[in-house]
Amino acid sequence: MTIDDREFLMIPGPVSVDETVLEALARPVRAHYGDGWTQLYKHAVSGMRDVFKTDGEVHLVFGSGMAGVEICIASVLSRGDEVLVATNGLFGDRMAEVATANGLQVDVVRPGLAEAITAAHVRDALATHPEVRAVCVVHHETSVGVINDVEGICGAAREHGALTIVDGISAVGGVPFEMDAWGADLCVTVANKCIGGPIGVAPVAAGPRALEALSDGRPKAAGWYLNLATWRRYAELWSGWHPHPTTMPTNVVEAFDVALTGLLDEGVERRWTRLARARDRVREGLEEMGFGMLSPIATASPVTTAVYGLPGMDVADYMAWLLREHRIRIGGGLGELSGRIFRIGHMGRAAEPDAIDRYLRATADYVDGHGLGRARA
């Protein structure tokens, strides 16, 4: 298969990556300990502090983003503790599932479809649930392409005396996020979304209030592996040669470090701006063809755009045609939005102007070829 035959990912993650990242994945396997490895690992940890914008601890958890969500929730809370999950989509609901599976008492606040969660939503919910110990929220809800007001939610949680646990899986590195300045206590992201790296690494950041909760003497819901206490212990005891509890996917971490270095060389703030410009180009191009957006620009994600199909359009057919004819894979709607919307990811290589233009030209061909017509000014 040639490079041109590969499917090009314009989904909300994972992403198509640069050739330099692929080259790192293809290098000979190295040991997960020793001086050279430890230096690489700590370089990536330091880089992620810059991306999270925190002076706190960072650990590179080997696993999916949901492994990171679970380590955040279960490490600082005890079975029976009350938590508030603010959700407006599939991945907020999944945070509630993780909390429930770990024996927590879960309260949910849920605004309307594709409506951003605000500090006011959370304050109102906390007023009726005074025993809540932590607020869980997804920063970028990819199922609807909406950014939630994490900065305001962190403030509301602190006023209440609760921790804030942020799923930044599809946000960190691509969306403005400042962990320490905003007062977030725990946050997880992944390599394979806005950072533009491979699947398999879930960086987790913990601030001082989270570390206090971790070591407050109360038995926690976490087991051994998905437990921040375990990762902290090995980072300290084996710092000089093996600063993590288990074997790590060394090639994946090397490739992640390549992508992370590219992000830092570009500049985190410049990456935020570039991905927002990509979002604007996608929205403008589709709106010119008559497509309607699921969310207004004020709350629209800079890295995923959710779009209603045109009247009479078979969304599934359109998605299949893009993949068959152009090797472009986009995302579909989830749950009640299945068949009604499609979702475009513009992160990784999908944020490149040539990639967006290629996608928009293909979509225009589909619209014209299927007689769907275009809106006229």
C-alpha positions in Angstrom: 0.0 0.0 0.0 1.4 3.4 -0.9 1.0 6.5 1.2 -1.7 7.8 -1.2 -3.7 4.6 -0.6 -3.9 5.1 3.2 -7.2 6.4 4.5 -6.8 9.9 5.6 -8.4 10.5 9.1 -10.6 13.6 9.5 -12.4 12.1 12.5 -12.4 13.5 16.0 -9.3 11.3 16.7 -7.1 9.4 16.4 -5.4 11.5 13.8 -3.2 11.0 10.7 0.3 11.8 11.9 3.4 13.2 10.3 6.0 11.0 8.6 8.5 11.8 11.4 6.1 10.3 13.9 5.6 7.1 11.8 9.4 6.8 11.5 9.8 6.8 15.2 7.2 4.0 15.5 9.2 2.0 13.0 12.5 2.2 14.9 13.9 -1.0 16.6 12.3 -1.7 20.0 14.3 -0.3 22.9 14.3 -1.2 26.6 11.9 0.6 28.9 14.6 1.4 31.4 18.1 2.8 31.6 19.7 6.2 31.2 18.7 7.0 27.7 15.1 5.8 28.1 14.7 7.7 31.4 16.0 10.9 29.8 13.5 10.6 27.0 10.6 9.8 29.3 11.4 12.8 31.6 11.7 15.0 28.5 8.2 14.1 27.5 6.9 14.6 31.0 8.5 18.1 31.1 7.0 19.0 27.7 3.6 18.0 28.9 3.8 20.3 31.9 4.2 23.1 29.3 1.2 21.8 27.4 -1.0 21.4 30.4 0.4 24.7 31.7 1.0 23.3 35.1 3.8 23.1 37.7 2.1 19.9 39.0 2.9 16.3 38.5 2.6 14.6 35.1 2.6 10.9 34.4 2.5 9.2 31.0 -0.1 6.5 31.6 0.1 3.6 29.2 -3.4 3.1 28.0 -6.4 4.9 26.4 -7.9 8.2 27.4 -10.5 6.3 29.5 -7.6 4.7 31.5 -6.6 8.2 32.3 -10.2 9.2 33.2 -10.4 6.3 35.5 -7.1 6.9 37.2 -8.2 10.5 37.9 -11.5 9.6 39.3 -10.6 6.5 41.3 -7.3 7.8 42.8 -8.7 10.7 44.8 -12.2 9.4 45.8 -13.5 6.7 48.0 -16.4 4.3 47.3 -19.6 6.0 48.4 -18.3 9.5 47.8 -20.7 11.8 46.0 -19.6 13.3 42.6 -21.2 15.6 40.2 -20.8 14.8 36.5 -21.6 17.7 34.1 -22.4 16.1 30.8 -23.7 17.2 27.4 -22.8 14.1 25.4 -21.4 10.6 25.1 -18.1 11.2 26.8 -19.5 13.1 29.7 -21.9 10.2 30.2 -18.9 7.9 30.1 -17.3 9.8 33.0 -20.5 9.0 34.9 -20.2 5.3 34.0 -16.6 5.2 35.2 -17.6 6.9 38.5 -20.5 4.5 39.0 -18.3 1.5 38.2 -15.9 2.7 41.0 -18.6 2.7 43.5 -19.2 6.4 43.7 -22.6 8.1 44.2 -23.2 10.0 40.9 -25.3 13.1 40.4 -25.7 14.4 36.9 -26.3 17.9 35.4 -27.2 17.9 31.8 -28.2 21.0 29.7 -29.9 20.7 26.3 -28.6 19.0 23.2 -25.3 20.6 22.0 -25.6 23.3 24.7 -22.4 24.2 26.5 -22.1 23.5 30.2 -21.5 26.7 32.2 -20.4 27.6 35.7 -24.1 28.5 36.4 -25.2 25.0 35.5 -22.7 23.6 38.0 -23.3 26.1 40.7 -27.0 25.3 40.6 -26.4 21.6 40.8 -23.9 21.9 43.7 -26.4 24.0 45.6 -28.7 21.0 45.8 -25.9 18.5 46.4 -23.8 19.9 49.3 -21.8 16.6 49.8 -20.2 16.6 46.4 -16.5 16.0 46.6 -15.6 16.3 43.0 -17.0 17.8 39.7 -16.2 15.8 36.5 -16.5 17.5 33.1 -15.3 17.0 29.5 -13.7 20.1 28.1 -14.4 19.3 24.5 -17.4 17.0 24.0 -16.6 15.5 20.7 -20.0 13.8 20.2 -21.5 17.3 19.6 -18.4 19.4 18.8 -18.9 21.7 21.8 -16.5 23.4 24.2 -17.6 23.5 27.8 -16.7 26.4 30.2 -14.1 24.5 32.2 -12.5 27.7 33.5 -15.8 28.8 35.1 -16.6 25.3 36.2 -13.3 25.0 38.1 -14.1 28.2 39.9 -17.6 27.0 40.8 -16.2 23.7 42.1 -13.5 25.5 44.2 -16.2 27.8 45.8 -17.9 24.6 46.9 -14.7 23.0 48.1 -14.8 20.3 45.5 -12.1 19.0 43.2 -12.4 19.4 39.4 -11.5 16.5 37.2 -11.2 17.4 33.6 -11.4 15.1 30.6 -9.1 17.0 28.3 -8.7 14.1 25.9 -9.8 16.0 22.8 -8.8 19.5 24.0 -5.4 19.7 25.5 -2.8 20.9 23.0 -5.5 22.2 20.6 -7.9 24.3 22.8 -7.0 27.1 25.3 -6.5 25.3 28.6 -4.5 26.6 31.6 -4.5 24.0 34.4 -3.0 26.0 37.2 -4.4 29.4 36.3 -7.9 27.9 36.0 -7.6 25.8 39.2 -8.2 22.4 37.6 -7.1 19.6 40.0 -6.7 16.7 37.6 -6.7 16.5 33.9 -6.1 13.7 31.3 -5.3 14.0 27.6 -4.0 11.6 25.0 -1.2 11.6 22.4 -3.4 10.8 19.5 -5.6 13.9 19.2 -4.5 17.6 19.3 -0.9 16.7 20.0 -0.7 14.8 16.7 0.9 11.6 18.1 0.2 7.8 18.1 -2.3 5.9 20.1 -1.3 4.5 23.5 -0.2 7.3 25.9 -2.6 9.1 28.2 -0.7 11.9 30.0 -2.3 12.7 33.4 -1.6 15.9 35.3 -2.3 16.4 39.0 -2.3 19.6 41.1 -1.6 20.1 44.8 -5.2 19.7 45.9 -5.5 16.4 44.0 -2.3 15.2 45.7 -3.6 16.1 49.1 -6.8 14.1 48.4 -4.7 11.2 47.2 -2.8 11.0 50.4 -5.5 12.0 52.9 -5.6 8.5 54.5 -9.0 7.6 53.2 -9.2 4.3 51.3 -9.6 5.0 47.6 -11.7 3.3 44.9 -8.6 2.7 42.7 -6.8 -0.6 42.4 -3.1 -0.9 41.6 -2.4 0.0 38.0 -5.0 2.7 37.5 -4.0 4.4 40.7 -2.1 7.7 40.8 -0.4 6.6 44.1 1.3 3.7 42.3 2.6 6.0 39.5 3.9 8.5 42.0 5.6 5.8 44.1 7.6 4.5 41.1 8.3 7.9 39.8 10.1 8.6 43.1 11.6 5.2 44.0 12.9 4.3 40.5 13.4 7.8 39.3 16.9 7.3 37.9 16.2 4.3 35.7 12.5 3.2 35.5 10.2 6.1 36.5 6.9 4.2 35.9 5.4 1.1 37.4 5.2 -1.3 34.4 6.7 -1.9 31.0 6.0 1.0 28.7 5.4 1.0 24.9 8.8 2.5 24.1 8.3 3.1 20.4 4.9 4.7 21.1 6.5 7.0 23.7 9.3 7.9 21.3 6.8 8.8 18.6 4.8 10.7 21.1 7.9 12.7 22.1 8.5 13.5 18.4 4.9 14.9 18.1 5.1 16.7 21.4 8.4 18.3 20.4 6.7 19.5 17.2 3.9 21.1 19.2 6.3 22.8 21.5 8.4 24.1 18.6 5.3 25.5 17.0 4.2 27.0 20.3 1.1 25.9 22.2 -0.7 29.1 21.7 0.0 29.1 18.0 -1.3 25.6 17.8 -4.5 26.8 19.4 -4.8 29.6 16.8 -4.0 27.4 13.9 -6.6 24.7 14.7 -9.2 27.4 15.3 -8.5 28.8 11.8 -8.9 25.3 10.4 -12.3 25.1 12.1 -13.3 28.4 10.6 -12.3 27.2 7.1 -14.3 24.0 7.5 -17.4 25.8 8.7 -17.3 28.5 6.1 -16.8 26.1 3.2 -19.6 23.9 4.3 -22.0 26.8 5.0 -21.4 28.0 1.5 -22.8 24.7 0.3 -25.9 25.1 2.5 -24.9 22.9 5.5 -26.1 23.9 8.9 -23.8 23.6 12.0 -25.0 21.8 15.2 -23.5 24.5 17.5 -23.0 28.3 17.2 -19.5 29.6 16.7 -19.4 30.9 20.3 -19.3 27.4 21.8 -18.1 25.4 18.7 -15.0 23.3 19.2 -11.8 24.5 17.4 -10.9 20.9 16.6 -14.2 19.1 15.7 -17.1 20.4 13.7 -20.5 18.8 13.9 -22.7 19.4 10.8 -26.3 18.6 9.9 -26.8 16.8 6.7 -28.6 18.7 3.9 -32.3 18.1 3.3 -32.7 14.8 1.6 -29.1 13.8 2.2 -28.2 10.2 3.2 -25.4 11.0 5.6 -24.2 7.4 5.8 -24.0 7.2 2.0 -22.0 10.5 1.9 -19.5 9.2 4.5 -19.1 5.9 2.7 -18.6 7.8 -0.6 -15.9 10.0 0.8 -14.0 6.9 2.1 -14.5 4.9 -1.1 -13.7 7.7 -3.6 -11.3 9.9 -1.8 -9.9 7.7 1.1 -11.2 10.4 3.6 -12.8 9.1 6.7 -15.0 11.4 8.7 -17.1 10.7 11.8 -20.9 10.1 12.1 -23.4 11.2 14.6 -23.8 9.3 17.9 -26.9 8.3 19.8 -29.9 10.4 18.9 -27.8 12.3 16.3 -27.0 9.2 14.4 -27.9 9.7 10.7 -28.6 13.4 11.3 -25.1 14.8 11.6 -21.5 14.1 10.6 -18.4 15.3 12.4 -15.1 16.6 10.9 -11.9 16.5 12.9 -9.4 19.1 12.1 -6.4 18.2 14.2 -3.2 16.4 13.3 -2.6 16.4 9.6 -6.4 17.1 9.0 -5.8 20.7 10.1 -3.5 21.3 7.1 -5.0 23.8 4.6 -4.5 21.4 1.7 -6.3 18.6 3.5 -9.3 20.9 4.3 -9.4 22.1 0.7 -9.3 18.5 -0.6 -12.2 17.6 1.8 -14.3 20.6 0.8 -13.8 19.9 -3.0 -14.8 16.3 -2.5 -17.9 17.3 -0.5 -18.9 19.9 -3.2 -18.6 17.1 -5.8 -20.9 14.9 -3.8 -23.4 17.7 -3.3 -23.5 18.5 -7.0 -23.4 14.9 -8.1 -26.4 14.0 -5.9 -28.5 17.0 -6.8 -28.6 18.3 -3.3 -28.1 21.9 -4.5 -26.5 24.8 -2.6 -27.8 27.7 -0.6 -27.6 31.0 -2.5 -26.8 34.3 -0.8 
